[in-house]
Amino acid sequence: MDDIFHMELDKSETAAPLYQQLADGIARLIADGHLPANSKLPPIRKLAGQAGVNPATVVTAYKHLESKQMAYSRIGSGTFVSPLPVEQAPEPVANLNIRPYHSGINLENAINFANTSLPHEMFPVAAFKRAFDEVLEREKGGAFSYMDIMGHEPLRALLCGYLESCGIKTSVENVQIISGAQQGVDLISKAILRFGDVVFVEKPTFYGAAGAFLSRGGKLVEIPLLEDGMDIAALENYLKLYQPKLIYMTAYFQTPTGVSYSLEKKRRLLELAEQYGAYIIEEDDYYDFHYGAEPLVSLKALDYKNRVIYIKSFSKILMPGLRMGLIVLPKKIRQAVMEAKYTTDHSSSGFMQRAMEYYLRENGWETHGAQMRQYGGAKYRRALSAARKYLGGLARYGKPEGGVSLWLELPEGVSAEGFCGKMLEKNVVLTPGSQYEISGEDDRHVRLSFVGLSDDKIDVGMKRMGDMLREIVKG
């Protein structure tokens, strides 16, 4: 095979740069099938000798091929031919093409399937009122003093116990209190990303996280999501090409699809992150809303290489306005995240942290969690029943056994945005799938959140959807 690399380069002053000629020659070899996917290109000095050029020219040629997604490098191993044809390698996205869909819509008295919050009567208001009163009585004005950057240590100690009950073993010094999950994603982005760094996200994904990565100069590559998690073959191919700093995912009840990862895929994801030097952000918003018999095993619980940055929000399970959560940090990035937190807001609300610590110490987590699962499970079963009754044979949907929503695939030829617009005329508010793809291209899916609706409204809303779909299909 070495003979194919003996290239005649034009060294005249008017010729193209030598690195360009060399890169173009290798590109032709790839296109003609002489260099199959993942085959290794010659060592730099060897190719320099064969082509009669300086080693720096070969380095530049290889970098040029990498920029065109025709090759990838592996530290200590060399440069290899791209695992994918050039036309199949996606261009990293640097801009979010999602536009706010519900802005300007009058939601009053509507059947709102876009709302993901629990009804107010499910909030533990009385228990938090006692916590607020106790903290104010005990601490007086000191209740509002600044906290340590990492957070209130007694609260972090309690949370370590909670995390251990979920299979995540960590220590107080690795737990960072944050002002909600969105801040957690932004802090990690601020601490780790540099302009132009690549981040992998699921396709579809949560637009809030995508926006945080982009705001810090990141570029996004979407990894297709299958019924049991990311497409691992695509993930590995893209890892070779893009060498991302971060992989953002949700192991259970993903937003918006409701997909949960298989144990096999979780383990493979960890192996690949270690192999290619990427950190994984695992966001946990809805793990508490699981309705099946099988226990959940978070990705972080399997993380023996310390590659997972685990972010948990308390807002979904307790109250949306609480604006509090935690990050479990790998030691290597702890200092960088602390600095990012300090320059963002110094520390999360000291009063709320003290109240949260009192609430958990007095009430624990499981009683309220069990109530939420019972309530959410009943709504989930009602939503499935209504979907079978009114959407059966019209729309496809998964059965996630958890979370707060269903992900509907509309009949072929039916535009999701068009359908959502027609349903607004029927006083039913839905979220089109275009709100969850960074390209904004999805026009086949609709997200239905059921937890904030009465049973009657779930039934009425689903019936109106079914009637509208039949009308559109009959056309």
N, C-alpha and C positions, 0 to 999 in steps of 0.2 A: 504493500500500500504506500510505502514511502515515495515511490516514483511519482505518484500523482501530485505531490507537493513541490516538484521541481518546476517552478513557474518562471517564465521569462518576463521580467519587469522592465518597463520603459523608464530609464533613468535620465531622460532628457529634461531640460528646464521647463519645457512646455507641457510635459506629461502630468497626469494626475498624481497626487502625493503617493509615495510608495506604500504607505499603510493602507490607503484606499484601494490601490491595485491588488495588494495582497488579500485584503478582506473580500474584495469582489471575486477574486479567484477561488477562495474557500467557499464563498456563497454559491458559486456555480457548481462546485463539487457536491455541495449539499443538495442543491436543486436537481442535479442530474442523478442523484441516488448513490453516488460513490462514497458518501459519508452518512451512514445511517444514524438515526436518533440515538443520543447518549454515547456515541463513539468519541473517543478521546482524540483531541487534536495534538499535534507534535509538541514536545517541550519547546519553550521559547528559544533557547540557544540552538537547538537542533534545526528548527525551522529557519532561524536567522542564517545559519550556515548554508542550508539548502537554497534559500532565496537570494543569498548574497546581500543581506541587509543588516543593519544594526539591531540588536535585541530589542531596543526601545521601539523600533518600528513594528516588530511582531506584537509587543505588548499593546501598542495603540490599535493595531488591526484587530486583536482579540477583543479589546474594549469596545471597538466599533461594532463588532458582531454581537456582543452582549447587548449594546444599546438598541440593536435592531431585533432583539429577542431571537437571534439565530444561534446563540451559544450561551453557555453559562459556565461560571467558574466555581470550583470547590477548593477552598483553602487547603493547601498541602497536597492536593491531588492533581490540579491542572485545569484545563479548559475543555469543555465537552460540547458536542452538537446538541442543539435544542431538542427536547423530547417531543416537541410539537411542530407541525408546519407553521410557518410564519403567520399565515392568515388565521390560524386558530388561537394565536396568542393575543389575549385582550390587551388593549391599551389602558394603562392605569388611569383612573378618573380623578381629576383634580377639582371638579366642581360638582356641587349637588344640584341635580336637575329636578328636585322635588319642589312643588309649590304647595303652600298651605291650602288644603282642600276645604276645611270647615270654616275658614275665616269669613265673616260676613253672613253666615247662615244663622237664622233665628232658630235656636234649639228649644225655646220655651214650649212646653206641652207636646214636643215631638216624641216619637218612639225612638230613643237614641241608642242605636247599636254601636255608636262610636265611643261611648263613654266606658272607660275601663275601671272606674272607681266603684267601690262598694257603696251601698246606700248609707246615709249618715247614721241611721239607727244602729248600724253594725259597728260603729266606732266605739272604742272603750273610753268614752268621755268621762264617766264617773270615776273610773280608776285613775285617769290622768289628772282629774281635778284634785283628787286626794294627794296625788304625787306633787302637783304644783303647790298646794297649800302646805304640805309638809316641808318641802324644800325652802319655801319662802319663810316659814316659821323658824326653821333650823338655821338657815344661812343668812337671813335678812338681806342686806344689800350685796353681800358676798356671793349671792346666787347668780349675780350677773357679771362676775369678774371673768377675765380671760382664762382659758384653759391652756394646758400644755398643747403644743402643736398636734401631737398624736391623739390627744383626747383625754377624757377623764379616766384615770387609771382604774378606779373601782368598776366603772362601766365596762372597760375593755376586759377586765378580769372575768366579769360575768359572761360577757360575750364569748370568751374563750371556752367556757363551760358549755354554752349553747352550741358552738361550732363543733366541739368534741362529740356532742350527742348526734351530730350530723356526719360524723366520720372524719372531720377535719381537725387534725391535731396541730395546734400552733401555740405561740406564747404571746404575752401582753405586748412585748416590744415589736411584734410584727403586725399588730392590729392598728389600723389608722381609722379614726372616726371621720366621717365626711358628711357634707350637707346634701345627701341624696346621691343616688346612683349616677345621675348625669354628671355631677361634679367629680365623682370617682373616675369616670372615663376621661373627663377633661384633664384631671390631674396626671393621670398616667400618660396621656398624650403630651402634656406640657413637659413632663419629666424625661420622657424617652425619645419622642420623635424629633427629628431635625427636618428642615425643609427638603422635600423630595423623597423622604422615606416612604416605603410601601407598607400598607396595612391590608391584611386580608379580612374580608367580612363575608358573612353568609349572604346568599342570594335567594330570597329577599332578606332584608335586615332592618333594624330599627334606625330610623332616620336621625334621631337625636345623637346616637353614637357616631354615625357617619359624619354628621356635621361637626362634631368635636374633633375628629381626626383631621378633617379638611381644614378646620380653623387653625390648626397647629402646623400646617404645611404638608400634611401627609397626602399620599395618593392612594386610592382605593382600588383593589382588585376583588371582584365578586367570585366566590366559590359556590357553584351550584349546590343547593340543598336537596337531598333525597329524603325518603321516608324515615330513614334511621340516622340522619346526620349528613355532614358534608360529603360530597363526592370525593372519596379518598384518592382515586386515581388522578383527578383534576388537581386536587390539592398538592399532591407530590410533584406533579409536572410544574405547577406554578411556583412551588417552593424553589425548585431548581433555577427557574428563570428570574424570579424577582427578589429572592432573599429578604422577605419582609421582616420588619422589626416586631410587628404585633399581628396576632390572629385574634379577632373578636368573635365570640360565639356564646350561645346559651345552651347548656346541656339538656335542659328540660323545658318543655312548653314554650318553645322559641317564639318570639315576637317577629312576624305575625302568624306564622304557620301552625304553631302548636307542636311542632316536631320535637321529639326527644331522641337523644343519641343512644345507640346501642352500646353495650359494654365494650364490644370489640372495636368499634370506631373510636370510643374515648381513649382506649389504650393505644391505638395506632396514632391518634392525633398527638398524644404525649410523646411517643417515640419520634415522630417526624419533627416536632418542635425542638426536641433535644438535638436531633441530627442536624437541623439547619439553623440552630441558634436563635429561634424566635420565642418570644414570650406570648402566652395565651391569656387574653382577658376573658374570664368566665363571669358573665353577669347573671345574677340570681335575683329576679324580680318575683317569680311566680312558683318557686319550688314548694312553698308552703301550701299552695293550692293543688295538691295531688289527691286524686279521688280513687286510685286503684289500690290493690292490696300489696303490690310489690313495693318494697322500700326503695327510696331514691339513693343513688350513689353519684355524688357530684364529681366533676372532673378533678377538682382540688383534692378530694379524698383519695384519689389514685396517684397524686402528683409526688412521686418520690424523688424527682429531679429538681423540684422547685422552679418549674417553668410556668406555673399558673398564677395569675393575679386574680384573686377571687373578690368580686364586688357584690355586696348584698344591700338591698334597699329595705328599710323598715316601712316605707310609705304604703306599699300595697297591702301588707298584712295588718297594719295598724291604722294610720290615717295619712292621706295624701299630703296634707300641709305640715306634717311632722318634719319633712326635709332632713332626714338623717339616715345614715347607713354606715357601712364599714368596708374596708379593704383589707384583705390578708395579703401582705407583701412579702415577696422573696427578699432575702437579706440584701442581695446585690443592688437592688434599686430602692431600698428603703430611704436612704439619705436624699436621693434625688426627689422622691415623692414628698418627703417632709419639706424640702425647700420649695417645691411647687405649691404645697398647701400654705406655707407661710406667706408667700407672695400673692396668693389668691385671696384669702380672707383671714389669715393668721390662725384661726381655729373656729370650729363649729360652735354654735351657741352653747355657752357654759350652762345656762339655765336649763335648756332642753336636755343636755346630757345628764345633768344631775337628776332631773325629773325622770328620764328614761331609766337611769340606774335604780331609782327608788321603785318605779313601776315594775321592772323585771324582778327585783329582789322580793317584792311583796306578792306579785301575781304569777311570776314565772312566764314561760312562753307557751307551754303546751295547751293550757285551758283555752285561751283565746284562739290559738292556732286550730284546735279541734273544732271550735265553733265556726271558724271561717271555712274550714274544709267541709263541714256538714252543710253550711249554707251554700257554698260554691258548688258542692257536689249535687245538691238538689237542683240548682239552677242549670247546671251542666246537663243533667238528665232531662230536664224540662226542654232545654234547647234542642237536644238530640231528638226527643220525641216530636217536637214541633217541626223540625227539619225533615224527619221521615214522613210526617203527615202531609206537609205542604210543599216540600221541595224535592221529594223523592222522584227520581226519574228525570229531574230537571237539572239539578246542580249536584256536583260531587263535593264531599267534605270528609275530613278525617275525624277520628275519634281519639283525641289526645289523652284522655283519662286525667286531665289536669288543665290548669290555666284558667283563663277567664273569657276565652273566645273560641269561635269556630272559623275556619278558613275555607271559604267556598270557591270552587271552580265553576264558573258559569258555562252554559252550553256554548259550543263553538259558534263563532259569529256574533256573539252578544258582547258588546263593549261594556266593561265594568264601569267606566266613568259615565257612559251614557245611561246605564241601568241605575247607578246611584243618583244621577240627576232626575230620572223619572220617579224614583222612590221618594225624593225630596218633595215632589208634588203630592205624594200620598202621605206626607208628614212622617216619613221613616228615614232616619239618618244612618247612612252606612259609610264605611271607609274603603275606597278602592285600593287595589293592590299596588297601583302606581306610587302610593305614598311610602312604599317599603322597598323600592328598588332605586339605587342611586342613579340609574339611567332614566327612571320614570317611565319605563316602557311597558310594564305589566298592565295589560288591559283585559285580563281574564279572571282575576280573583277579587274577592270581597271579604273583608274581615267583619265578623259579627261578635261583638262583646255582649255577654248575657248577664253579667253579675249585677249591673245597676238597674235591671228592669224587673217589674212584677211579672208573675207568670202570665197574667192576662195580656200584658203588652208584648211578651215574647210570642205568644200565640197569634195575636192580631198582626204584629209586624211580619212574622213569617208567612202568614196567609196572604197579606198584601204583596209580599215578594213573589210568592208562588203564582198569584193571579197575574202579576205584571210579566213574569217570565213566560207564562203561557201565551199571553197576548203578544209579546215580542216574537216568540218562536213561530207562532201561527202567522204573524206578520201580515 
